[in-house]
Amino acid sequence: MTTQSEPGPRRPDPSLNAIMSERRQLINLTYRLLGSLADAEDVVQETYARWYAMSQQRQEAIGSPGAWLTTVASRICLDLLGSARARRERYVGEWIPEPLPDRTEWINGRSGGMADPADSVTLDESINMAFLVVLESMTPAERVAFILHDVFRYSFAEVAEIVGRTPAACRQLASSARRRIRASQAPAAPAARQAGLVRDFKQAWEAKDIDALVGLLDPGATMIADGGGLVGAVLRPLEGGEQIARYILALADRAPDLTILERTVNGQPGLVAQHDGVTVTVAAFDVPGDRIKRIWAVRNPEKLWPWTVGSQH
């Protein structure tokens, strides 16, 4: 590293603030590219390590340090996405993106406080669970081109430089990604409507009211659970409102002392189940109309430990 701790007064490194101010942007980018805050933070750390491994002369020769950092982080993500596909094939059960740790309560669809992920990930529609799940279906190049261009507004010439393809090829990749998004997503219900349905779901779950649960779920609803082979979770998607309701109530019977909290999950109303203060499930919901269409229940403790840590602050 080029910065060293030395006794006595030192002139501040004018580039340091500029470099470190890019961290939030890099976390925002890498989380959307990888669907994991832990992996995103690892990539950003590696990116900075590469910057500080260069000589000061090389650093000074870089006209836009921010662009350099973005390029390096994106290329690391591109490599990781390629290897992640092989890892996901060995994953036990379904893989769901890692939910952002957030102890914010929601009231009528609006968050009631500051979000918790170190205030580092901007909450918008590009981090809701439905969106992240669609991103998982894309090729690594599609995902990187789409996120850089459509979410972060990089030109196709800049994207081409990062992913090592022509601008025309990057335009095609982003277009293909957009088609996937359009094909898979219905417009979401207003936030207050989503919040009301999720709250009703929580109350029906607590009351063990199967008729109420079935009434809140779309007849063709889907529920996906991610236990990672570390805790009990259904290994394949559950289809149909009644089947999902029965599974939810079976969970309640097995763990009668669960505490269910209304929490913001990736910018939208969701539910968090805790047992003895430890978060054991984070549930995200897709509510395109008057019923709940999809539920994603993350139960893998490796993805949930930040929620427990955060809840104890």
C-alpha positions as CSV (number, residue, x, y, z in Angstrom):
1,M,0.0,0.0,0.0
2,T,1.2,3.5,-0.7
3,T,-0.2,5.1,2.5
4,Q,1.8,4.4,5.6
5,S,1.3,5.5,9.3
6,E,4.2,7.7,10.2
7,P,4.7,9.9,13.3
8,G,4.6,13.6,12.9
9,P,2.6,15.9,10.6
10,R,1.9,14.7,7.1
11,R,0.3,16.4,4.1
12,P,-3.1,14.7,3.5
13,D,-3.3,12.6,0.4
14,P,-5.7,14.7,-1.8
15,S,-6.7,11.6,-3.8
16,L,-7.7,9.5,-0.7
17,N,-11.0,11.3,-0.1
18,A,-11.8,11.1,-3.8
19,I,-11.0,7.4,-3.8
20,M,-12.9,6.5,-0.6
21,S,-15.9,8.5,-1.7
22,E,-16.4,6.0,-4.5
23,R,-17.0,3.2,-2.0
24,R,-20.8,3.7,-1.7
25,Q,-21.2,3.7,-5.5
26,L,-19.1,0.5,-5.7
27,I,-21.2,-1.3,-3.0
28,N,-24.4,-0.2,-4.8
29,L,-23.0,-1.6,-8.1
30,T,-21.5,-4.8,-6.8
31,Y,-24.6,-5.8,-4.7
32,R,-26.8,-5.5,-7.8
33,L,-24.3,-7.5,-9.8
34,L,-23.9,-10.3,-7.3
35,G,-27.1,-10.4,-5.2
36,S,-25.0,-10.7,-2.0
37,L,-23.9,-7.9,0.3
38,A,-21.1,-10.0,1.8
39,D,-19.7,-10.8,-1.7
40,A,-20.1,-7.1,-2.8
41,E,-18.0,-5.9,0.2
42,D,-15.3,-8.5,-0.6
43,V,-15.2,-7.3,-4.2
44,V,-14.9,-3.6,-3.1
45,Q,-12.1,-4.6,-0.7
46,E,-10.3,-6.4,-3.5
47,T,-10.8,-3.4,-5.8
48,Y,-9.2,-1.0,-3.3
49,A,-6.4,-3.5,-2.7
50,R,-5.5,-3.5,-6.4
51,W,-5.6,0.3,-6.4
52,Y,-3.2,0.6,-3.5
53,A,-0.9,-2.2,-4.9
54,M,-0.1,0.2,-7.7
55,S,2.8,2.7,-7.4
56,Q,1.8,6.4,-6.8
57,Q,3.1,7.2,-10.3
58,R,0.7,4.7,-11.8
59,Q,-2.2,6.0,-9.7
60,E,-1.5,9.6,-10.7
61,A,-1.4,8.6,-14.4
62,I,-5.1,7.4,-14.1
63,G,-7.3,10.3,-15.3
64,S,-10.5,9.1,-13.5
65,P,-9.9,7.0,-10.4
66,G,-13.7,6.4,-10.1
67,A,-13.9,5.0,-13.6
68,W,-10.9,2.8,-12.9
69,L,-12.4,1.4,-9.7
70,T,-15.8,0.8,-11.4
71,T,-14.1,-1.0,-14.2
72,V,-12.0,-3.3,-11.9
73,A,-15.0,-4.0,-9.6
74,S,-17.2,-4.9,-12.6
75,R,-14.6,-7.2,-14.1
76,I,-14.2,-9.0,-10.8
77,C,-17.9,-9.4,-10.6
78,L,-18.1,-10.7,-14.1
79,D,-15.5,-13.4,-13.2
80,L,-17.4,-14.2,-10.0
81,L,-20.7,-14.5,-11.8
82,G,-19.2,-17.1,-14.1
83,S,-17.9,-19.2,-11.3
84,A,-21.1,-18.7,-9.3
85,R,-23.1,-20.5,-11.9
86,A,-21.1,-23.7,-11.2
87,R,-21.4,-23.2,-7.4
88,R,-25.2,-22.7,-7.7
89,E,-25.5,-26.1,-9.4
90,R,-24.1,-27.7,-6.3
91,Y,-26.2,-25.6,-3.9
92,V,-28.7,-27.6,-1.9
93,G,-32.2,-26.5,-2.8
94,E,-33.1,-23.1,-4.2
95,W,-30.7,-20.1,-4.2
96,I,-32.3,-16.7,-3.3
97,P,-30.3,-13.4,-3.4
98,E,-29.1,-12.3,0.1
99,P,-31.6,-9.8,1.6
100,L,-30.2,-6.5,2.7
101,P,-30.0,-6.3,6.5
102,D,-32.5,-3.7,7.5
103,R,-34.2,-3.2,10.9
104,T,-36.5,-0.6,9.5
105,E,-40.2,-1.0,10.4
106,W,-42.7,-0.1,7.7
107,I,-45.9,1.8,8.3
108,N,-48.5,1.7,5.4
109,G,-45.7,0.8,3.0
110,R,-43.3,3.6,4.1
111,S,-40.2,2.9,6.0
112,G,-40.2,4.3,9.5
113,G,-36.5,5.0,10.0
114,M,-33.0,4.8,8.6
115,A,-32.1,1.6,6.6
116,D,-29.3,-0.4,8.2
117,P,-26.9,-1.7,5.5
118,A,-24.4,0.9,6.6
119,D,-26.6,3.3,4.6
120,S,-24.6,2.1,1.7
121,V,-27.1,0.6,-0.7
122,T,-29.6,2.9,-2.3
123,L,-33.1,1.5,-2.0
124,D,-34.9,1.5,-5.4
125,E,-36.7,-0.9,-7.6
126,S,-33.5,-2.4,-8.8
127,I,-32.9,-4.1,-5.5
128,N,-36.3,-5.5,-4.7
129,M,-36.3,-9.2,-4.5
130,A,-38.4,-9.8,-7.7
131,F,-35.9,-7.8,-9.7
132,L,-32.8,-9.5,-8.2
133,V,-34.3,-12.9,-8.9
134,V,-34.7,-12.0,-12.6
135,L,-31.1,-10.8,-12.7
136,E,-30.1,-14.3,-11.6
137,S,-31.6,-15.7,-14.7
138,M,-29.4,-13.6,-17.0
139,T,-26.0,-14.5,-18.3
140,P,-23.1,-12.7,-16.5
141,A,-22.5,-10.4,-19.5
142,E,-26.2,-9.5,-19.8
143,R,-26.4,-8.7,-16.1
144,V,-23.3,-6.5,-16.1
145,A,-24.3,-4.7,-19.3
146,F,-27.8,-4.1,-18.1
147,I,-26.9,-2.9,-14.6
148,L,-24.1,-0.6,-15.8
149,H,-26.2,0.9,-18.6
150,D,-29.9,0.9,-17.4
151,V,-29.3,1.4,-13.7
152,F,-26.1,3.3,-13.4
153,R,-26.4,5.1,-16.8
154,Y,-23.0,4.3,-18.3
155,S,-22.8,4.7,-22.0
156,F,-22.5,1.6,-24.2
157,A,-19.0,2.7,-25.1
158,E,-18.1,2.7,-21.4
159,V,-19.8,-0.6,-20.8
160,A,-17.9,-2.1,-23.8
161,E,-14.6,-1.0,-22.3
162,I,-15.5,-2.7,-19.0
163,V,-16.9,-6.1,-20.4
164,G,-14.5,-6.4,-23.3
165,R,-17.1,-6.4,-26.1
166,T,-18.2,-4.0,-28.7
167,P,-20.7,-1.2,-27.9
168,A,-23.2,-2.9,-30.4
169,A,-22.8,-6.2,-28.5
170,C,-23.4,-4.5,-25.2
171,R,-26.5,-2.9,-26.6
172,Q,-27.8,-6.3,-27.6
173,L,-27.0,-7.7,-24.1
174,A,-28.9,-4.9,-22.3
175,S,-31.8,-5.3,-24.7
176,S,-32.0,-9.0,-24.0
177,A,-31.9,-8.3,-20.3
178,R,-34.7,-5.8,-20.6
179,R,-36.9,-8.4,-22.4
180,R,-36.3,-10.8,-19.5
181,I,-37.4,-8.1,-17.0
182,R,-40.5,-7.3,-19.0
183,A,-41.5,-10.9,-19.4
184,S,-41.2,-11.7,-15.7
185,Q,-42.5,-8.7,-13.9
186,A,-46.0,-7.3,-13.5
187,P,-46.4,-3.8,-12.2
188,A,-46.3,-3.8,-8.4
189,A,-49.4,-2.7,-6.3
190,P,-49.1,0.6,-4.5
191,A,-46.8,0.5,-1.5
192,A,-49.7,1.0,1.0
193,R,-51.6,-1.9,-0.6
194,Q,-48.6,-4.2,-0.4
195,A,-48.1,-3.3,3.2
196,G,-51.7,-4.0,4.0
197,L,-51.6,-7.5,2.4
198,V,-48.3,-8.4,4.1
199,R,-49.6,-7.3,7.4
200,D,-52.8,-9.3,6.9
201,F,-50.6,-12.3,6.0
202,K,-48.6,-11.8,9.3
203,Q,-51.8,-11.7,11.3
204,A,-53.2,-14.8,9.6
205,W,-49.9,-16.7,10.1
206,E,-49.9,-15.8,13.8
207,A,-53.6,-16.8,14.2
208,K,-53.0,-20.0,12.2
209,D,-56.0,-19.1,10.0
210,I,-55.6,-21.2,6.9
211,D,-58.7,-19.7,5.2
212,A,-57.4,-16.2,5.7
213,L,-53.9,-17.2,4.3
214,V,-55.5,-18.9,1.2
215,G,-57.6,-15.8,0.6
216,L,-54.5,-13.5,0.7
217,L,-52.6,-15.8,-1.8
218,D,-53.1,-15.8,-5.5
219,P,-54.3,-19.3,-6.5
220,G,-51.2,-19.7,-8.7
221,A,-48.9,-18.2,-6.1
222,T,-45.3,-19.6,-5.7
223,M,-43.2,-19.8,-2.6
224,I,-39.4,-20.4,-2.8
225,A,-37.4,-21.2,0.4
226,D,-33.6,-21.0,0.7
227,G,-32.1,-23.1,3.5
228,G,-28.8,-23.8,1.7
229,G,-28.8,-27.3,3.2
230,L,-28.0,-25.9,6.6
231,V,-31.6,-25.7,8.0
232,G,-34.9,-27.2,7.0
233,A,-36.5,-25.7,3.9
234,V,-38.5,-27.1,1.1
235,L,-36.1,-27.9,-1.7
236,R,-38.4,-27.0,-4.7
237,P,-40.8,-24.2,-5.3
238,L,-44.2,-24.6,-3.7
239,E,-47.1,-23.9,-6.2
240,G,-50.6,-22.9,-5.3
241,G,-52.1,-20.8,-2.5
242,E,-53.5,-23.7,-0.4
243,Q,-50.2,-25.7,-0.5
244,I,-48.3,-22.6,0.6
245,A,-50.7,-21.9,3.4
246,R,-50.4,-25.4,4.7
247,Y,-46.6,-25.2,4.6
248,I,-46.7,-21.9,6.5
249,L,-48.9,-23.3,9.2
250,A,-46.7,-26.4,9.5
251,L,-43.7,-24.1,10.1
252,A,-45.7,-22.3,12.8
253,D,-46.6,-25.6,14.5
254,R,-42.9,-26.6,14.6
255,A,-41.8,-23.3,16.1
256,P,-44.7,-22.0,18.2
257,D,-42.6,-19.3,19.9
258,L,-41.6,-17.4,16.7
259,T,-41.7,-13.6,16.8
260,I,-42.8,-12.2,13.5
261,L,-41.7,-8.6,12.8
262,E,-42.8,-6.2,10.0
263,R,-39.5,-5.2,8.4
264,T,-38.4,-3.5,5.2
265,V,-36.9,-6.2,2.9
266,N,-35.0,-4.8,0.0
267,G,-37.0,-1.6,0.0
268,Q,-40.4,-3.3,0.3
269,P,-42.8,-4.5,3.1
270,G,-41.6,-7.9,4.3
271,L,-41.6,-10.1,7.3
272,V,-38.8,-11.3,9.6
273,A,-39.2,-14.3,11.9
274,Q,-37.0,-14.5,15.0
275,H,-36.5,-17.2,17.6
276,D,-34.9,-16.2,20.9
277,G,-33.7,-12.9,19.2
278,V,-32.0,-14.7,16.3
279,T,-33.4,-14.1,12.8
280,V,-34.3,-17.4,11.3
281,T,-36.4,-16.3,8.2
282,V,-36.6,-13.2,6.1
283,A,-39.5,-13.2,3.7
284,A,-39.9,-11.0,0.7
285,F,-43.2,-10.6,-1.2
286,D,-44.3,-9.9,-4.7
287,V,-47.8,-8.2,-4.8
288,P,-48.7,-7.2,-8.3
289,G,-52.4,-6.8,-7.6
290,D,-54.9,-7.7,-4.9
291,R,-53.2,-11.0,-3.9
292,I,-49.7,-12.1,-3.0
293,K,-48.2,-13.7,-6.0
294,R,-44.7,-14.8,-4.9
295,I,-42.9,-15.3,-1.6
296,W,-39.2,-15.7,-1.2
297,A,-38.2,-17.1,2.3
298,V,-34.5,-16.9,3.0
299,R,-33.6,-19.3,5.8
300,N,-29.9,-20.0,5.2
301,P,-28.2,-18.7,8.4
302,E,-25.1,-17.6,6.5
303,K,-27.3,-15.1,4.7
304,L,-29.2,-14.0,7.8
305,W,-26.5,-13.4,10.4
306,P,-26.3,-9.6,9.6
307,W,-30.0,-9.4,10.4
308,T,-29.5,-10.7,13.9
309,V,-26.4,-8.5,14.5
310,G,-28.3,-5.5,13.3
311,S,-31.4,-6.2,15.4
312,Q,-29.3,-6.1,18.6
313,H,-28.0,-2.6,18.1
